[in-house]
Amino acid sequence: MAVYTDIRDDELHAWLARYDIGGLHALKGIAEGVENSNYLLSTDAGLFILTLYEKRVAREDLPFFLGLMEHLAARGINCPRPVPMRSGEMLGTLAGRPAAIVTYLDGVSVRRPTPRHCRQVGEVLAAMHLAGADFAPRRPNALSLAGWPPLFDRCAARADEVEPGLRDLIAAELAWLGRHWPVGLPAGVIHADLFRDNVFFLKDRLSGVIDFYFACNDLYAYDVAICMNAWCFEPDWSFNVTKARALLEGYTARRPLGRAEYDALPVLSRGSALRFLLTRLHDWLNVPPGALVVPHDPREYLARLRFHQGITEAGAYGLDYAAEAGMART
């Protein structure tokens, strides 16, 4: 989340007149994140989130994202629901950007997650995978193996400004992943961006999941790897195996991993680390002038990538496949 686009008062009032959510009380920009312009919207009907979708989000993908949120919410996942206009439409144009209003979720993200938090994240990730299994629309993952080289091409020339030797390291990793990326694993709709700021807690209980604007169809185990990278490293960038074990145990309690999925975790974790290294590198080098946003340091994911490059067996992530009850069913 971030704020890139300002909204004039007259535009906002005309936009809200399309909805049955009452009059405007307040609108406040949300600075976290790097993708879209987000505002906390207060009206007579309560709190909502107003999102203006910026250039990285293609308008043609928005029905997939909004439909997925509606689908998951109807199946018990506590996530934002799109608010329809009086016309029934969920998507329009505001301040020259595609825009939508979704329901507000109560809770806060955690800065220092504990293993208890991580287990709940694993549980909700598995629940989302199961709940999305009958979601018919499909969206390929544009930020998976085939999408990484073009992204790298856009920032390769300046990569060494961030870390000496980074350009060659990324080039070598792209080649390695191209040779080792797994195929044929179970796949479906994944969140693909379940970071700490996209999960809310109330009194240490998970209260909701937000930000589905990278959701796509890809390997379920790749989504698990994304979560391990996002939740199981410490502020000093070291890996916490206790948190990883808790996350994996939470996930497998709802959806057991097959043997091939388990064995692929080191490769998928490398791919996940490279994916976020590349997008953070691009954003770090290309912050729009005047944007109310703080880009993430790409070196954080460089450290994660280097850690996973040293892992050869999935057991290093804390979960013993043979000992995990129920996991032998592939």
Sequence and secondary structure as in RCSB ss.txt:
>XXXX:A:sequence
MAVYTDIRDDELHAWLARYDIGGLHALKGIAEGVENSNYLLSTDAGLFILTLYEKRVAREDLPFFLGLMEHLAAR
GINCPRPVPMRSGEMLGTLAGRPAAIVTYLDGVSVRRPTPRHCRQVGEVLAAMHLAGADFAPRRPNALSLAGWPP
LFDRCAARADEVEPGLRDLIAAELAWLGRHWPVGLPAGVIHADLFRDNVFFLKDRLSGVIDFYFACNDLYAYDVA
ICMNAWCFEPDWSFNVTKARALLEGYTARRPLGRAEYDALPVLSRGSALRFLLTRLHDWLNVPPGALVVPHDPRE
YLARLRFHQGITEAGAYGLDYAAEAGMART
>XXXX:A:secstr
 BB     HHHHHHHHTTSSS  EEEEEE   SSSSEEEEEEETTEEEEEEE  TTS GGGHHHHHHHHHHHHHT
T     B   TTS S EEETTEEEEEEE    B  SS  HHHHHHHHHHHHHHHHHGGG     B TTSGGGHHH
HHHTTGGGGGGTSTTHHHHHHHHHHHHHHH   S  EEEE S   GGGEEEETTEEEEE   TT EEEEHHHHHH
HHHHHHSB TTS B HHHHHHHHHHHHHHS   HHHHHHHHHHHHHHHHHHHHHHHHHHH   TT B     THH
HHHHHHHHHT  SGGGGS  TTTSTTTT  
